[in-house]
């Protein structure tokens, strides 16, 4: 359940970053597409969730 929530929250943050920091000219490949930033956020949330239990 923690992993699902982390991926969801990461996707939301990624979407918000893509929405706020837009680059319409295509010069910024990461922020020019909200789908890309959403996926990057979701993967980041997954990585954080998977590595968070160690220690």
mmCIF entry with sequence, helices, sheets and N, C-alpha, C, O atoms, coordinates in Angstrom:
data_MODEL
# 
_entry.id   MODEL 
# 
_entity.id                         1 
_entity.type                       polymer 
_entity.pdbx_number_of_molecules   1 
# 
_entity_poly.entity_id                      1 
_entity_poly.type                           'polypeptide(L)' 
_entity_poly.nstd_linkage                   no 
_entity_poly.nstd_monomer                   no 
_entity_poly.pdbx_seq_one_letter_code       
;(UNK)(UNK)(UNK)(UNK)(UNK)(UNK)(UNK)(UNK)(UNK)(UNK)(UNK)(UNK)(UNK)(UNK)(UNK)(UNK)
(UNK)(UNK)(UNK)(UNK)(UNK)(UNK)(UNK)(UNK)(UNK)(UNK)(UNK)(UNK)(UNK)(UNK)(UNK)(UNK)
(UNK)(UNK)(UNK)(UNK)(UNK)(UNK)(UNK)(UNK)(UNK)(UNK)(UNK)(UNK)(UNK)(UNK)(UNK)(UNK)
(UNK)(UNK)(UNK)(UNK)(UNK)(UNK)(UNK)
;
_entity_poly.pdbx_seq_one_letter_code_can   XXXXXXXXXXXXXXXXXXXXXXXXXXXXXXXXXXXXXXXXXXXXXXXXXXXXXXX 
_entity_poly.pdbx_strand_id                 A 
# 
loop_
_entity_poly_seq.entity_id 
_entity_poly_seq.num 
_entity_poly_seq.mon_id 
_entity_poly_seq.hetero 
1 1  UNK n 
1 2  UNK n 
1 3  UNK n 
1 4  UNK n 
1 5  UNK n 
1 6  UNK n 
1 7  UNK n 
1 8  UNK n 
1 9  UNK n 
1 10 UNK n 
1 11 UNK n 
1 12 UNK n 
1 13 UNK n 
1 14 UNK n 
1 15 UNK n 
1 16 UNK n 
1 17 UNK n 
1 18 UNK n 
1 19 UNK n 
1 20 UNK n 
1 21 UNK n 
1 22 UNK n 
1 23 UNK n 
1 24 UNK n 
1 25 UNK n 
1 26 UNK n 
1 27 UNK n 
1 28 UNK n 
1 29 UNK n 
1 30 UNK n 
1 31 UNK n 
1 32 UNK n 
1 33 UNK n 
1 34 UNK n 
1 35 UNK n 
1 36 UNK n 
1 37 UNK n 
1 38 UNK n 
1 39 UNK n 
1 40 UNK n 
1 41 UNK n 
1 42 UNK n 
1 43 UNK n 
1 44 UNK n 
1 45 UNK n 
1 46 UNK n 
1 47 UNK n 
1 48 UNK n 
1 49 UNK n 
1 50 UNK n 
1 51 UNK n 
1 52 UNK n 
1 53 UNK n 
1 54 UNK n 
1 55 UNK n 
# 
_struct_asym.id          A 
_struct_asym.entity_id   1 
# 
loop_
_struct_conf.conf_type_id 
_struct_conf.id 
_struct_conf.pdbx_PDB_helix_id 
_struct_conf.beg_label_comp_id 
_struct_conf.beg_label_asym_id 
_struct_conf.beg_label_seq_id 
_struct_conf.pdbx_beg_PDB_ins_code 
_struct_conf.end_label_comp_id 
_struct_conf.end_label_asym_id 
_struct_conf.end_label_seq_id 
_struct_conf.pdbx_end_PDB_ins_code 
_struct_conf.beg_auth_comp_id 
_struct_conf.beg_auth_asym_id 
_struct_conf.beg_auth_seq_id 
_struct_conf.end_auth_comp_id 
_struct_conf.end_auth_asym_id 
_struct_conf.end_auth_seq_id 
_struct_conf.pdbx_PDB_helix_class 
_struct_conf.details 
_struct_conf.pdbx_PDB_helix_length 
HELX_P HELX_P1 AA1 UNK A 2  ? UNK A 20 ? UNK A 2  UNK A 20 1 ? 19 
HELX_P HELX_P2 AA2 UNK A 34 ? UNK A 51 ? UNK A 34 UNK A 51 1 ? 18 
# 
_struct_conf_type.id          HELX_P 
_struct_conf_type.criteria    ? 
_struct_conf_type.reference   ? 
# 
loop_
_atom_site.group_PDB 
_atom_site.id 
_atom_site.type_symbol 
_atom_site.label_atom_id 
_atom_site.label_alt_id 
_atom_site.label_comp_id 
_atom_site.label_asym_id 
_atom_site.label_entity_id 
_atom_site.label_seq_id 
_atom_site.pdbx_PDB_ins_code 
_atom_site.Cartn_x 
_atom_site.Cartn_y 
_atom_site.Cartn_z 
_atom_site.occupancy 
_atom_site.B_iso_or_equiv 
_atom_site.pdbx_formal_charge 
_atom_site.auth_seq_id 
_atom_site.auth_comp_id 
_atom_site.auth_asym_id 
_atom_site.auth_atom_id 
_atom_site.pdbx_PDB_model_num 
ATOM 1   N N  . UNK A 1 1  ? 0.818  -1.194 0.000   1.00 0.00 ? 1  UNK A N  1 
ATOM 2   C CA . UNK A 1 1  ? 0.000  0.000  0.000   1.00 0.00 ? 1  UNK A CA 1 
ATOM 3   C C  . UNK A 1 1  ? 0.865  1.263  0.000   1.00 0.00 ? 1  UNK A C  1 
ATOM 4   O O  . UNK A 1 1  ? 0.541  2.255  -0.652  1.00 0.00 ? 1  UNK A O  1 
ATOM 5   N N  . UNK A 1 2  ? 1.984  1.201  0.754   1.00 0.00 ? 2  UNK A N  1 
ATOM 6   C CA . UNK A 1 2  ? 2.893  2.342  0.815   1.00 0.00 ? 2  UNK A CA 1 
ATOM 7   C C  . UNK A 1 2  ? 3.478  2.653  -0.562  1.00 0.00 ? 2  UNK A C  1 
ATOM 8   O O  . UNK A 1 2  ? 3.655  3.819  -0.916  1.00 0.00 ? 2  UNK A O  1 
ATOM 9   N N  . UNK A 1 3  ? 3.773  1.624  -1.327  1.00 0.00 ? 3  UNK A N  1 
ATOM 10  C CA . UNK A 1 3  ? 4.353  1.825  -2.655  1.00 0.00 ? 3  UNK A CA 1 
ATOM 11  C C  . UNK A 1 3  ? 3.335  2.493  -3.574  1.00 0.00 ? 3  UNK A C  1 
ATOM 12  O O  . UNK A 1 3  ? 3.686  3.404  -4.323  1.00 0.00 ? 3  UNK A O  1 
ATOM 13  N N  . UNK A 1 4  ? 2.099  2.059  -3.527  1.00 0.00 ? 4  UNK A N  1 
ATOM 14  C CA . UNK A 1 4  ? 1.058  2.646  -4.375  1.00 0.00 ? 4  UNK A CA 1 
ATOM 15  C C  . UNK A 1 4  ? 0.851  4.114  -4.044  1.00 0.00 ? 4  UNK A C  1 
ATOM 16  O O  . UNK A 1 4  ? 0.727  4.947  -4.942  1.00 0.00 ? 4  UNK A O  1 
ATOM 17  N N  . UNK A 1 5  ? 0.815  4.429  -2.764  1.00 0.00 ? 5  UNK A N  1 
ATOM 18  C CA . UNK A 1 5  ? 0.641  5.822  -2.347  1.00 0.00 ? 5  UNK A CA 1 
ATOM 19  C C  . UNK A 1 5  ? 1.839  6.663  -2.777  1.00 0.00 ? 5  UNK A C  1 
ATOM 20  O O  . UNK A 1 5  ? 1.669  7.795  -3.230  1.00 0.00 ? 5  UNK A O  1 
ATOM 21  N N  . UNK A 1 6  ? 3.040  6.124  -2.639  1.00 0.00 ? 6  UNK A N  1 
ATOM 22  C CA . UNK A 1 6  ? 4.241  6.861  -3.036  1.00 0.00 ? 6  UNK A CA 1 
ATOM 23  C C  . UNK A 1 6  ? 4.268  7.138  -4.525  1.00 0.00 ? 6  UNK A C  1 
ATOM 24  O O  . UNK A 1 6  ? 4.636  8.234  -4.947  1.00 0.00 ? 6  UNK A O  1 
ATOM 25  N N  . UNK A 1 7  ? 3.882  6.156  -5.325  1.00 0.00 ? 7  UNK A N  1 
ATOM 26  C CA . UNK A 1 7  ? 3.835  6.349  -6.775  1.00 0.00 ? 7  UNK A CA 1 
ATOM 27  C C  . UNK A 1 7  ? 2.776  7.390  -7.131  1.00 0.00 ? 7  UNK A C  1 
ATOM 28  O O  . UNK A 1 7  ? 3.001  8.236  -7.997  1.00 0.00 ? 7  UNK A O  1 
ATOM 29  N N  . UNK A 1 8  ? 1.637  7.332  -6.475  1.00 0.00 ? 8  UNK A N  1 
ATOM 30  C CA . UNK A 1 8  ? 0.564  8.285  -6.737  1.00 0.00 ? 8  UNK A CA 1 
ATOM 31  C C  . UNK A 1 8  ? 0.981  9.707  -6.367  1.00 0.00 ? 8  UNK A C  1 
ATOM 32  O O  . UNK A 1 8  ? 0.781  10.641 -7.142  1.00 0.00 ? 8  UNK A O  1 
ATOM 33  N N  . UNK A 1 9  ? 1.557  9.862  -5.183  1.00 0.00 ? 9  UNK A N  1 
ATOM 34  C CA . UNK A 1 9  ? 1.999  11.190 -4.738  1.00 0.00 ? 9  UNK A CA 1 
ATOM 35  C C  . UNK A 1 9  ? 3.119  11.712 -5.640  1.00 0.00 ? 9  UNK A C  1 
ATOM 36  O O  . UNK A 1 9  ? 3.135  12.892 -5.989  1.00 0.00 ? 9  UNK A O  1 
ATOM 37  N N  . UNK A 1 10 ? 4.041  10.850 -6.013  1.00 0.00 ? 10 UNK A N  1 
ATOM 38  C CA . UNK A 1 10 ? 5.103  11.255 -6.925  1.00 0.00 ? 10 UNK A CA 1 
ATOM 39  C C  . UNK A 1 10 ? 4.562  11.684 -8.278  1.00 0.00 ? 10 UNK A C  1 
ATOM 40  O O  . UNK A 1 10 ? 5.050  12.647 -8.869  1.00 0.00 ? 10 UNK A O  1 
ATOM 41  N N  . UNK A 1 11 ? 3.561  10.977 -8.767  1.00 0.00 ? 11 UNK A N  1 
ATOM 42  C CA . UNK A 1 11 ? 2.926  11.360 -10.023 1.00 0.00 ? 11 UNK A CA 1 
ATOM 43  C C  . UNK A 1 11 ? 2.232  12.706 -9.936  1.00 0.00 ? 11 UNK A C  1 
ATOM 44  O O  . UNK A 1 11 ? 2.275  13.500 -10.876 1.00 0.00 ? 11 UNK A O  1 
ATOM 45  N N  . UNK A 1 12 ? 1.592  12.957 -8.801  1.00 0.00 ? 12 UNK A N  1 
ATOM 46  C CA . UNK A 1 12 ? 0.941  14.264 -8.611  1.00 0.00 ? 12 UNK A CA 1 
ATOM 47  C C  . UNK A 1 12 ? 1.976  15.382 -8.596  1.00 0.00 ? 12 UNK A C  1 
ATOM 48  O O  . UNK A 1 12 ? 1.795  16.408 -9.252  1.00 0.00 ? 12 UNK A O  1 
ATOM 49  N N  . UNK A 1 13 ? 3.062  15.185 -7.847  1.00 0.00 ? 13 UNK A N  1 
ATOM 50  C CA . UNK A 1 13 ? 4.120  16.204 -7.817  1.00 0.00 ? 13 UNK A CA 1 
ATOM 51  C C  . UNK A 1 13 ? 4.725  16.403 -9.200  1.00 0.00 ? 13 UNK A C  1 
ATOM 52  O O  . UNK A 1 13 ? 4.991  17.533 -9.607  1.00 0.00 ? 13 UNK A O  1 
ATOM 53  N N  . UNK A 1 14 ? 4.941  15.312 -9.921  1.00 0.00 ? 14 UNK A N  1 
ATOM 54  C CA . UNK A 1 14 ? 5.477  15.424 -11.269 1.00 0.00 ? 14 UNK A CA 1 
ATOM 55  C C  . UNK A 1 14 ? 4.545  16.187 -12.187 1.00 0.00 ? 14 UNK A C  1 
ATOM 56  O O  . UNK A 1 14 ? 4.988  17.012 -12.986 1.00 0.00 ? 14 UNK A O  1 
ATOM 57  N N  . UNK A 1 15 ? 3.249  15.914 -12.076 1.00 0.00 ? 15 UNK A N  1 
ATOM 58  C CA . UNK A 1 15 ? 2.273  16.634 -12.885 1.00 0.00 ? 15 UNK A CA 1 
ATOM 59  C C  . UNK A 1 15 ? 2.274  18.122 -12.557 1.00 0.00 ? 15 UNK A C  1 
ATOM 60  O O  . UNK A 1 15 ? 2.239  18.965 -13.453 1.00 0.00 ? 15 UNK A O  1 
ATOM 61  N N  . UNK A 1 16 ? 2.314  18.436 -11.257 1.00 0.00 ? 16 UNK A N  1 
ATOM 62  C CA . UNK A 1 16 ? 2.318  19.846 -10.848 1.00 0.00 ? 16 UNK A CA 1 
ATOM 63  C C  . UNK A 1 16 ? 3.569  20.565 -11.330 1.00 0.00 ? 16 UNK A C  1 
ATOM 64  O O  . UNK A 1 16 ? 3.496  21.719 -11.752 1.00 0.00 ? 16 UNK A O  1 
ATOM 65  N N  . UNK A 1 17 ? 4.706  19.900 -11.273 1.00 0.00 ? 17 UNK A N  1 
ATOM 66  C CA . UNK A 1 17 ? 5.930  20.512 -11.784 1.00 0.00 ? 17 UNK A CA 1 
ATOM 67  C C  . UNK A 1 17 ? 5.809  20.754 -13.280 1.00 0.00 ? 17 UNK A C  1 
ATOM 68  O O  . UNK A 1 17 ? 6.205  21.810 -13.773 1.00 0.00 ? 17 UNK A O  1 
ATOM 69  N N  . UNK A 1 18 ? 5.265  19.786 -14.005 1.00 0.00 ? 18 UNK A N  1 
ATOM 70  C CA . UNK A 1 18 ? 5.073  19.962 -15.442 1.00 0.00 ? 18 UNK A CA 1 
ATOM 71  C C  . UNK A 1 18 ? 4.073  21.048 -15.765 1.00 0.00 ? 18 UNK A C  1 
ATOM 72  O O  . UNK A 1 18 ? 4.180  21.705 -16.801 1.00 0.00 ? 18 UNK A O  1 
ATOM 73  N N  . UNK A 1 19 ? 3.108  21.244 -14.897 1.00 0.00 ? 19 UNK A N  1 
ATOM 74  C CA . UNK A 1 19 ? 2.093  22.272 -15.119 1.00 0.00 ? 19 UNK A CA 1 
ATOM 75  C C  . UNK A 1 19 ? 2.625  23.669 -14.818 1.00 0.00 ? 19 UNK A C  1 
ATOM 76  O O  . UNK A 1 19 ? 2.349  24.619 -15.550 1.00 0.00 ? 19 UNK A O  1 
ATOM 77  N N  . UNK A 1 20 ? 3.384  23.784 -13.744 1.00 0.00 ? 20 UNK A N  1 
ATOM 78  C CA . UNK A 1 20 ? 3.880  25.094 -13.313 1.00 0.00 ? 20 UNK A CA 1 
ATOM 79  C C  . UNK A 1 20 ? 5.098  25.516 -14.130 1.00 0.00 ? 20 UNK A C  1 
ATOM 80  O O  . UNK A 1 20 ? 5.198  26.679 -14.520 1.00 0.00 ? 20 UNK A O  1 
ATOM 81  N N  . UNK A 1 21 ? 6.014  24.608 -14.394 1.00 0.00 ? 21 UNK A N  1 
ATOM 82  C CA . UNK A 1 21 ? 7.268  24.934 -15.069 1.00 0.00 ? 21 UNK A CA 1 
ATOM 83  C C  . UNK A 1 21 ? 7.178  24.478 -16.520 1.00 0.00 ? 21 UNK A C  1 
ATOM 84  O O  . UNK A 1 21 ? 7.900  23.570 -16.932 1.00 0.00 ? 21 UNK A O  1 
ATOM 85  N N  . UNK A 1 22 ? 6.313  25.092 -17.281 1.00 0.00 ? 22 UNK A N  1 
ATOM 86  C CA . UNK A 1 22 ? 6.119  24.703 -18.674 1.00 0.00 ? 22 UNK A CA 1 
ATOM 87  C C  . UNK A 1 22 ? 7.232  25.259 -19.553 1.00 0.00 ? 22 UNK A C  1 
ATOM 88  O O  . UNK A 1 22 ? 7.785  26.325 -19.285 1.00 0.00 ? 22 UNK A O  1 
ATOM 89  N N  . UNK A 1 23 ? 7.541  24.523 -20.595 1.00 0.00 ? 23 UNK A N  1 
ATOM 90  C CA . UNK A 1 23 ? 8.469  24.980 -21.613 1.00 0.00 ? 23 UNK A CA 1 
ATOM 91  C C  . UNK A 1 23 ? 7.813  24.671 -22.957 1.00 0.00 ? 23 UNK A C  1 
ATOM 92  O O  . UNK A 1 23 ? 7.911  23.549 -23.454 1.00 0.00 ? 23 UNK A O  1 
ATOM 93  N N  . UNK A 1 24 ? 7.160  25.641 -23.532 1.00 0.00 ? 24 UNK A N  1 
ATOM 94  C CA . UNK A 1 24 ? 6.362  25.411 -24.733 1.00 0.00 ? 24 UNK A CA 1 
ATOM 95  C C  . UNK A 1 24 ? 7.187  25.304 -26.008 1.00 0.00 ? 24 UNK A C  1 
ATOM 96  O O  . UNK A 1 24 ? 6.710  24.749 -26.998 1.00 0.00 ? 24 UNK A O  1 
ATOM 97  N N  . UNK A 1 25 ? 8.402  25.816 -26.008 1.00 0.00 ? 25 UNK A N  1 
ATOM 98  C CA . UNK A 1 25 ? 9.205  25.822 -27.227 1.00 0.00 ? 25 UNK A CA 1 
ATOM 99  C C  . UNK A 1 25 ? 9.795  24.479 -27.584 1.00 0.00 ? 25 UNK A C  1 
ATOM 100 O O  . UNK A 1 25 ? 10.288 24.304 -28.698 1.00 0.00 ? 25 UNK A O  1 
ATOM 101 N N  . UNK A 1 26 ? 9.761  23.532 -26.678 1.00 0.00 ? 26 UNK A N  1 
ATOM 102 C CA . UNK A 1 26 ? 10.345 22.225 -26.943 1.00 0.00 ? 26 UNK A CA 1 
ATOM 103 C C  . UNK A 1 26 ? 11.829 22.171 -26.601 1.00 0.00 ? 26 UNK A C  1 
ATOM 104 O O  . UNK A 1 26 ? 12.476 21.145 -26.812 1.00 0.00 ? 26 UNK A O  1 
ATOM 105 N N  . UNK A 1 27 ? 12.369 23.253 -26.080 1.00 0.00 ? 27 UNK A N  1 
ATOM 106 C CA . UNK A 1 27 ? 13.773 23.289 -25.716 1.00 0.00 ? 27 UNK A CA 1 
ATOM 107 C C  . UNK A 1 27 ? 14.079 22.543 -24.432 1.00 0.00 ? 27 UNK A C  1 
ATOM 108 O O  . UNK A 1 27 ? 15.231 22.191 -24.177 1.00 0.00 ? 27 UNK A O  1 
ATOM 109 N N  . UNK A 1 28 ? 13.066 22.301 -23.625 1.00 0.00 ? 28 UNK A N  1 
ATOM 110 C CA . UNK A 1 28 ? 13.234 21.578 -22.358 1.00 0.00 ? 28 UNK A CA 1 
ATOM 111 C C  . UNK A 1 28 ? 12.468 20.263 -22.481 1.00 0.00 ? 28 UNK A C  1 
ATOM 112 O O  . UNK A 1 28 ? 11.260 20.243 -22.248 1.00 0.00 ? 28 UNK A O  1 
ATOM 113 N N  . UNK A 1 29 ? 13.122 19.186 -22.832 1.00 0.00 ? 29 UNK A N  1 
ATOM 114 C CA . UNK A 1 29 ? 12.390 17.936 -23.091 1.00 0.00 ? 29 UNK A CA 1 
ATOM 115 C C  . UNK A 1 29 ? 11.678 17.364 -21.869 1.00 0.00 ? 29 UNK A C  1 
ATOM 116 O O  . UNK A 1 29 ? 10.690 16.644 -22.013 1.00 0.00 ? 29 UNK A O  1 
ATOM 117 N N  . UNK A 1 30 ? 12.164 17.675 -20.678 1.00 0.00 ? 30 UNK A N  1 
ATOM 118 C CA . UNK A 1 30 ? 11.527 17.104 -19.479 1.00 0.00 ? 30 UNK A CA 1 
ATOM 119 C C  . UNK A 1 30 ? 10.245 17.854 -19.146 1.00 0.00 ? 30 UNK A C  1 
ATOM 120 O O  . UNK A 1 30 ? 9.217  17.223 -18.903 1.00 0.00 ? 30 UNK A O  1 
ATOM 121 N N  . UNK A 1 31 ? 10.277 19.170 -19.129 1.00 0.00 ? 31 UNK A N  1 
ATOM 122 C CA . UNK A 1 31 ? 9.115  19.938 -18.692 1.00 0.00 ? 31 UNK A CA 1 
ATOM 123 C C  . UNK A 1 31 ? 8.182  20.334 -19.828 1.00 0.00 ? 31 UNK A C  1 
ATOM 124 O O  . UNK A 1 31 ? 7.156  20.966 -19.577 1.00 0.00 ? 31 UNK A O  1 
ATOM 125 N N  . UNK A 1 32 ? 8.504  19.984 -21.061 1.00 0.00 ? 32 UNK A N  1 
ATOM 126 C CA . UNK A 1 32 ? 7.627  20.378 -22.158 1.00 0.00 ? 32 UNK A CA 1 
ATOM 127 C C  . UNK A 1 32 ? 6.385  19.492 -22.254 1.00 0.00 ? 32 UNK A C  1 
ATOM 128 O O  . UNK A 1 32 ? 5.409  19.874 -22.899 1.00 0.00 ? 32 UNK A O  1 
ATOM 129 N N  . UNK A 1 33 ? 6.405  18.330 -21.630 1.00 0.00 ? 33 UNK A N  1 
ATOM 130 C CA . UNK A 1 33 ? 5.276  17.399 -21.705 1.00 0.00 ? 33 UNK A CA 1 
ATOM 131 C C  . UNK A 1 33 ? 4.884  16.967 -20.295 1.00 0.00 ? 33 UNK A C  1 
ATOM 132 O O  . UNK A 1 33 ? 5.711  16.431 -19.558 1.00 0.00 ? 33 UNK A O  1 
ATOM 133 N N  . UNK A 1 34 ? 3.633  17.196 -19.920 1.00 0.00 ? 34 UNK A N  1 
ATOM 134 C CA . UNK A 1 34 ? 3.177  16.861 -18.573 1.00 0.00 ? 34 UNK A CA 1 
ATOM 135 C C  . UNK A 1 34 ? 3.157  15.355 -18.331 1.00 0.00 ? 34 UNK A C  1 
ATOM 136 O O  . UNK A 1 34 ? 3.321  14.911 -17.195 1.00 0.00 ? 34 UNK A O  1 
ATOM 137 N N  . UNK A 1 35 ? 2.960  14.575 -19.372 1.00 0.00 ? 35 UNK A N  1 
ATOM 138 C CA . UNK A 1 35 ? 2.980  13.121 -19.206 1.00 0.00 ? 35 UNK A CA 1 
ATOM 139 C C  . UNK A 1 35 ? 4.375  12.660 -18.786 1.00 0.00 ? 35 UNK A C  1 
ATOM 140 O O  . UNK A 1 35 ? 4.514  11.784 -17.932 1.00 0.00 ? 35 UNK A O  1 
ATOM 141 N N  . UNK A 1 36 ? 5.393  13.244 -19.382 1.00 0.00 ? 36 UNK A N  1 
ATOM 142 C CA . UNK A 1 36 ? 6.768  12.875 -19.042 1.00 0.00 ? 36 UNK A CA 1 
ATOM 143 C C  . UNK A 1 36 ? 7.071  13.231 -17.591 1.00 0.00 ? 36 UNK A C  1 
ATOM 144 O O  . UNK A 1 36 ? 7.645  12.421 -16.863 1.00 0.00 ? 36 UNK A O  1 
ATOM 145 N N  . UNK A 1 37 ? 6.691  14.428 -17.166 1.00 0.00 ? 37 UNK A N  1 
ATOM 146 C CA . UNK A 1 37 ? 6.965  14.818 -15.777 1.00 0.00 ? 37 UNK A CA 1 
ATOM 147 C C  . UNK A 1 37 ? 6.153  13.984 -14.787 1.00 0.00 ? 37 UNK A C  1 
ATOM 148 O O  . UNK A 1 37 ? 6.619  13.702 -13.684 1.00 0.00 ? 37 UNK A O  1 
ATOM 149 N N  . UNK A 1 38 ? 4.946  13.592 -15.177 1.00 0.00 ? 38 UNK A N  1 
ATOM 150 C CA . UNK A 1 38 ? 4.140  12.723 -14.316 1.00 0.00 ? 38 UNK A CA 1 
ATOM 151 C C  . UNK A 1 38 ? 4.807  11.361 -14.154 1.00 0.00 ? 38 UNK A C  1 
ATOM 152 O O  . UNK A 1 38 ? 4.875  10.827 -13.047 1.00 0.00 ? 38 UNK A O  1 
ATOM 153 N N  . UNK A 1 39 ? 5.294  10.803 -15.250 1.00 0.00 ? 39 UNK A N  1 
ATOM 154 C CA . UNK A 1 39 ? 5.974  9.506  -15.186 1.00 0.00 ? 39 UNK A CA 1 
ATOM 155 C C  . UNK A 1 39 ? 7.267  9.588  -14.389 1.00 0.00 ? 39 UNK A C  1 
ATOM 156 O O  . UNK A 1 39 ? 7.574  8.687  -13.609 1.00 0.00 ? 39 UNK A O  1 
ATOM 157 N N  . UNK A 1 40 ? 8.027  10.661 -14.579 1.00 0.00 ? 40 UNK A N  1 
ATOM 158 C CA . UNK A 1 40 ? 9.260  10.834 -13.813 1.00 0.00 ? 40 UNK A CA 1 
ATOM 159 C C  . UNK A 1 40 ? 8.944  10.946 -12.327 1.00 0.00 ? 40 UNK A C  1 
ATOM 160 O O  . UNK A 1 40 ? 9.640  10.357 -11.500 1.00 0.00 ? 40 UNK A O  1 
ATOM 161 N N  . UNK A 1 41 ? 7.910  11.691 -11.983 1.00 0.00 ? 41 UNK A N  1 
ATOM 162 C CA . UNK A 1 41 ? 7.511  11.810 -10.576 1.00 0.00 ? 41 UNK A CA 1 
ATOM 163 C C  . UNK A 1 41 ? 7.071  10.483 -9.992  1.00 0.00 ? 41 UNK A C  1 
ATOM 164 O O  . UNK A 1 41 ? 7.408  10.162 -8.853  1.00 0.00 ? 41 UNK A O  1 
ATOM 165 N N  . UNK A 1 42 ? 6.316  9.702  -10.768 1.00 0.00 ? 42 UNK A N  1 
ATOM 166 C CA . UNK A 1 42 ? 5.847  8.402  -10.298 1.00 0.00 ? 42 UNK A CA 1 
ATOM 167 C C  . UNK A 1 42 ? 7.013  7.439  -10.082 1.00 0.00 ? 42 UNK A C  1 
ATOM 168 O O  . UNK A 1 42 ? 7.050  6.719  -9.085  1.00 0.00 ? 42 UNK A O  1 
ATOM 169 N N  . UNK A 1 43 ? 7.955  7.429  -11.010 1.00 0.00 ? 43 UNK A N  1 
ATOM 170 C CA . UNK A 1 43 ? 9.128  6.557  -10.862 1.00 0.00 ? 43 UNK A CA 1 
ATOM 171 C C  . UNK A 1 43 ? 9.975  7.001  -9.673  1.00 0.00 ? 43 UNK A C  1 
ATOM 172 O O  . UNK A 1 43 ? 10.507 6.167  -8.941  1.00 0.00 ? 43 UNK A O  1 
ATOM 173 N N  . UNK A 1 44 ? 10.101 8.305  -9.481  1.00 0.00 ? 44 UNK A N  1 
ATOM 174 C CA . UNK A 1 44 ? 10.840 8.810  -8.326  1.00 0.00 ? 44 UNK A CA 1 
ATOM 175 C C  . UNK A 1 44 ? 10.162 8.393  -7.026  1.00 0.00 ? 44 UNK A C  1 
ATOM 176 O O  . UNK A 1 44 ? 10.836 7.991  -6.077  1.00 0.00 ? 44 UNK A O  1 
ATOM 177 N N  . UNK A 1 45 ? 8.846  8.483  -6.976  1.00 0.00 ? 45 UNK A N  1 
ATOM 178 C CA . UNK A 1 45 ? 8.110  8.024  -5.799  1.00 0.00 ? 45 UNK A CA 1 
ATOM 179 C C  . UNK A 1 45 ? 8.305  6.541  -5.549  1.00 0.00 ? 45 UNK A C  1 
ATOM 180 O O  . UNK A 1 45 ? 8.430  6.112  -4.402  1.00 0.00 ? 45 UNK A O  1 
ATOM 181 N N  . UNK A 1 46 ? 8.331  5.755  -6.619  1.00 0.00 ? 46 UNK A N  1 
ATOM 182 C CA . UNK A 1 46 ? 8.560  4.311  -6.495  1.00 0.00 ? 46 UNK A CA 1 
ATOM 183 C C  . UNK A 1 46 ? 9.943  4.030  -5.939  1.00 0.00 ? 46 UNK A C  1 
ATOM 184 O O  . UNK A 1 46 ? 10.099 3.190  -5.053  1.00 0.00 ? 46 UNK A O  1 
ATOM 185 N N  . UNK A 1 47 ? 10.944 4.725  -6.451  1.00 0.00 ? 47 UNK A N  1 
ATOM 186 C CA . UNK A 1 47 ? 12.319 4.513  -5.968  1.00 0.00 ? 47 UNK A CA 1 
ATOM 187 C C  . UNK A 1 47 ? 12.439 4.889  -4.499  1.00 0.00 ? 47 UNK A C  1 
ATOM 188 O O  . UNK A 1 47 ? 13.074 4.176  -3.722  1.00 0.00 ? 47 UNK A O  1 
ATOM 189 N N  . UNK A 1 48 ? 11.838 5.995  -4.122  1.00 0.00 ? 48 UNK A N  1 
ATOM 190 C CA . UNK A 1 48 ? 11.887 6.419  -2.724  1.00 0.00 ? 48 UNK A CA 1 
ATOM 191 C C  . UNK A 1 48 ? 11.182 5.398  -1.835  1.00 0.00 ? 48 UNK A C  1 
ATOM 192 O O  . UNK A 1 48 ? 11.665 5.092  -0.745  1.00 0.00 ? 48 UNK A O  1 
ATOM 193 N N  . UNK A 1 49 ? 10.052 4.872  -2.285  1.00 0.00 ? 49 UNK A N  1 
ATOM 194 C CA . UNK A 1 49 ? 9.310  3.893  -1.482  1.00 0.00 ? 49 UNK A CA 1 
ATOM 195 C C  . UNK A 1 49 ? 10.095 2.591  -1.341  1.00 0.00 ? 49 UNK A C  1 
ATOM 196 O O  . UNK A 1 49 ? 10.086 1.974  -0.276  1.00 0.00 ? 49 UNK A O  1 
ATOM 197 N N  . UNK A 1 50 ? 10.768 2.174  -2.400  1.00 0.00 ? 50 UNK A N  1 
ATOM 198 C CA . UNK A 1 50 ? 11.494 0.913  -2.347  1.00 0.00 ? 50 UNK A CA 1 
ATOM 199 C C  . UNK A 1 50 ? 12.781 0.996  -1.529  1.00 0.00 ? 50 UNK A C  1 
ATOM 200 O O  . UNK A 1 50 ? 13.207 0.006  -0.935  1.00 0.00 ? 50 UNK A O  1 
ATOM 201 N N  . UNK A 1 51 ? 13.391 2.159  -1.500  1.00 0.00 ? 51 UNK A N  1 
ATOM 202 C CA . UNK A 1 51 ? 14.647 2.300  -0.763  1.00 0.00 ? 51 UNK A CA 1 
ATOM 203 C C  . UNK A 1 51 ? 14.446 2.903  0.631   1.00 0.00 ? 51 UNK A C  1 
ATOM 204 O O  . UNK A 1 51 ? 15.408 3.029  1.389   1.00 0.00 ? 51 UNK A O  1 
ATOM 205 N N  . UNK A 1 52 ? 13.229 3.271  0.974   1.00 0.00 ? 52 UNK A N  1 
ATOM 206 C CA . UNK A 1 52 ? 12.973 3.927  2.247   1.00 0.00 ? 52 UNK A CA 1 
ATOM 207 C C  . UNK A 1 52 ? 12.996 3.020  3.451   1.00 0.00 ? 52 UNK A C  1 
ATOM 208 O O  . UNK A 1 52 ? 13.138 3.523  4.566   1.00 0.00 ? 52 UNK A O  1 
ATOM 209 N N  . UNK A 1 53 ? 12.867 1.716  3.302   1.00 0.00 ? 53 UNK A N  1 
ATOM 210 C CA . UNK A 1 53 ? 12.784 0.798  4.444   1.00 0.00 ? 53 UNK A CA 1 
ATOM 211 C C  . UNK A 1 53 ? 14.135 0.299  4.911   1.00 0.00 ? 53 UNK A C  1 
ATOM 212 O O  . UNK A 1 53 ? 14.208 -0.443 5.891   1.00 0.00 ? 53 UNK A O  1 
ATOM 213 N N  . UNK A 1 54 ? 15.191 0.679  4.247   1.00 0.00 ? 54 UNK A N  1 
ATOM 214 C CA . UNK A 1 54 ? 16.513 0.173  4.634   1.00 0.00 ? 54 UNK A CA 1 
ATOM 215 C C  . UNK A 1 54 ? 17.090 1.009  5.760   1.00 0.00 ? 54 UNK A C  1 
ATOM 216 O O  . UNK A 1 54 ? 16.884 2.221  5.826   1.00 0.00 ? 54 UNK A O  1 
ATOM 217 N N  . UNK A 1 55 ? 17.807 0.350  6.631   1.00 0.00 ? 55 UNK A N  1 
ATOM 218 C CA . UNK A 1 55 ? 18.509 1.091  7.666   1.00 0.00 ? 55 UNK A CA 1 
ATOM 219 C C  . UNK A 1 55 ? 18.210 0.690  9.022   1.00 0.00 ? 55 UNK A C  1 
ATOM 220 O O  . UNK A 1 55 ? 18.755 1.258  9.969   1.00 0.00 ? 55 UNK A O  1 
# 
